[in-house]
Amino acid sequence: MNECLVFIKPDAFLRKGIGATILQDFLNNEDFSIIAFKEVQVSDDLAKIHYQEHEGKHFFPWLVKAIRASPVLVMIIQGEIQKIREFLGATFVQKANPQTIRGKYGIWGGINSVHASDSSESGLRELDLWRNKADLQKDYEAPKKIQKYIKKWVNYSKTNNTIKLRELCKKLADKKITKEQLFEQLEVLLKEDCPFTDSKTLENFANIVIENILL
């Protein structure tokens, strides 16, 4: 059975209730077995190597910045990579089926809540990289650790502003509001979804969302 690197991205890590819900969806899916789980603050070096296939492209600096906006929740999942990809949905949120993870929880574009290796070859490369750079090791207690994380964070926020966030992003994409107007409204919604996250982190993430729309 294939092993795949999967991680909860900063947009779902910061909105901890969303991240916990996604983890529960993974646990509930009988097609997959989770054999590692770890919180990792991604280094600049790891980010650049992880996305090295995109180096030189105009969006490469954004990818590095986005993955480092907060820690990520990393897993090793056993299962068919195609099924994992179908479970997550299309890479870009706007194109994802509404019933998939990205369709339900992603914010906009590549701010899509979860990363997963896209082939057996990339899975091997990514797992080797994260083992070396982030000490990601197999741990068959991972499901229990995830359940503990879910219990702690699933009720973290009383709001889920995913749809409102997405609608705001579309307004900027359609040039119906300015990026300054979007920033102000993003801050309000993100503070509701992330009530205990410091202002500087949320400001940085709001700017990352705006940059993604304007890429």
N, C-alpha and C positions, 0 to 999 in steps of 0.2 A: 504494500500500500504506500502511496506517495506521502511524503511529509512536506508540509507547506508552511512558510512563514506568514503569519497573520498578525497585524497589530492594530489596536484601537488608536486612531490618530488624535492629535490635540483637540480638534473640535468636539470629539466625543469624550475625551479625557476631562476637559475643562467642564463640560456639561455632564457631570458625573452620573446623573440619573439616566441620561441617554447611554453612556458607556456601560452602565450596569445592565440596562435593558438589552443592549446588543449582546453582551456576554451571556445573558440568560437565553437569548435566541440561539446562540451557538450550543449551549449545553442541551437545549431541547431538541437539537437536530441530531437524529440517530445516525445520520450518514457520516458523522465526524467523531473523532476521538481527540481530546485535547491532552497533550503529553508534556506541556511546559507552559508556564505563566509567570511573567515577571514585569515589574514596572521599571522602565529604563528612561533616563534623561539622555537623549541622543547627543553625542558629541558632534562637533563640526566635521571631524574626520570621518566618522561613521556615516553621517548624512551624505557627504560628498561621494563616498565610495558606494553607498547604497544606490544613489541615483546617477552613477557614473556614466551610464548609457546615454544620459541626456546632457552631459557636460558640453558646453558650447552653444546650447540652445538658449533662446531668450528667456525661457521660464525656469532654467536651472537654478539661478540664485533664489527664486521664489520657493522652489521645492525644498531647498536646504533650510531656508528660513521657516517655512511652514512646519516641517517635521520637528523643529527645535523649539516651537512656541510653548511647549509644555512637555512633561514626560509622556511616554506612550506605554500602552499595555501590550506586551509582546507574548505571542503564543506560538507553539509548534502544534500544528493540527495534522492528524493522519486522516486521509480521505482522498477522493478523486479531485484533483485540482479543478477540473471543469465544473464539478458540482459546487465546489466552494465559490468559484467565480460566479456561477449562476445564482447562488444564494445571496451573494453581495449585490449583484446587479451591475449595470453599465458603469464604467469609470466616471463619466460625467453625470452629475446628479440629475440634470434636466432630462437626460435620456434614460434614466433608470426606471424600471418597472416600479410602480408605487408600492408593490407588495414585497420588494426586496429590501435589504438592509439600507443600501444607499438611497433608494427611493423613499424610504420612511424617515431616515434620520440625517441624511446628508444636507448640507447647507446650499452649496453652489459649486458648479464645476468640479475641480479636483479636491474641494473641501468636502470629502465624501465619507468621513467617519472611520473607514477601515481600509487598510492595505492588505493585499494577499498576493503571493507569488503568482505570476501569470502562466507558468509552465513548469514542467519537472526540472528543466535545466536551470531556470532562474530560482526555483525553490532550493536546489542544491547549493547554488552560489550564495543566495541570501542567508541560508541557514549556517553555512560555513563562516560567512562574514560576521553574523551576529553572535555566533559562538565565540569567535576570536575577539571581537571588539566590545561585546556586551555580556560575555560569560553566560550566554543563554544555554542552559543544559536541560536535558530531559528530566522531568519530575512527575511521577505518576500520582502525586498528591495534588497536581494542578487543579483538577475539578473541585476539590474541597476548598482550595485557596480562592478559586473564582467564586464559589458559593458564599464564602465569607465576605469577599469584596462586594458582591451583589447585595447582601444583607445590610452592609454598612452604608451603601451609597444609593440604592434604588429610590429612596425617598428623599434624596438630597435637596431637590427643588420641587416646589409646588407647581412649577410651570414647565411647559415644553413648547418653546417658541419656534420650533423648526420651520413650520409653515410660514409664520410671520417673517422670519429671517430670510427665507427663500423669496418671498414676495418683495421684500425690500431690495434684495440683490437684483431682482429682475427689473425693478424701477431704474436702478443705476445703469444696468445693461441696456435698457431701452431709452436711456438719457431723459428720464422723466424727473429725476432728482439729481442734485450734485453730489459729489463724493463727500463734501462737508456735511450735507444734510443726512446722508446715509450714515456717516460716522456717528453723529449724535444719536440717531435712532438705534443703530446697532448697539451702542453702549448701554442704552436703556434695557433692551431685550436680553443682552448677554448678562447684565447684572442680575436680572430676574432668574435666568437659568443657572447662573454661577454665583450664588449669593455670598459665598465665603472666599471667592478668588480676589486677589488684590487688583487694584485699579490699573497698575502698570501692565500687568499681564493681559488684562482684558483690552486695554488700549492697543497693545501690540497685536493681539489677535484680530481686533477689529480692522486694523490697517492691513493685515494679511488677507482678510476677506476682501477688502476693497481692491488690493493689488491683484488678486485672483480674477476678479470681474474684469479688470482693465487690461489683463494680459493680451 
